[in-house]
Amino acid sequence: MIVGLNYFFLAAAGLAFAAGAAVTATFFWLTAVVFVCFCVAFFCTDFGDLSPMVGILLLS
């Protein structure tokens, strides 16, 4: 009987680990997207229009 209980415990532990990994991965990607959007917004508002700089960098 103990062997059967261990089997269900391992299955539950595996599902809990998978769910935790999925939540962690989702949080990581969401944080990365927010960070990238913040950086783009910061550069556009802090330095103004960057299109002249992009044109100069592409020529060199």
C-alpha angles and dihedrals in degrees: 000000000000091000090058092051091050089052092055091043091054091048091050092046091051092051091048091051092049092049092048091049091050092051091047093049092048091050091048094052093043090051091048092051092048091048093051092048090049092051093050092047091046094052093045093050098037100046100025121220109004097187094102090053091048090053092051092048092050092053094055 
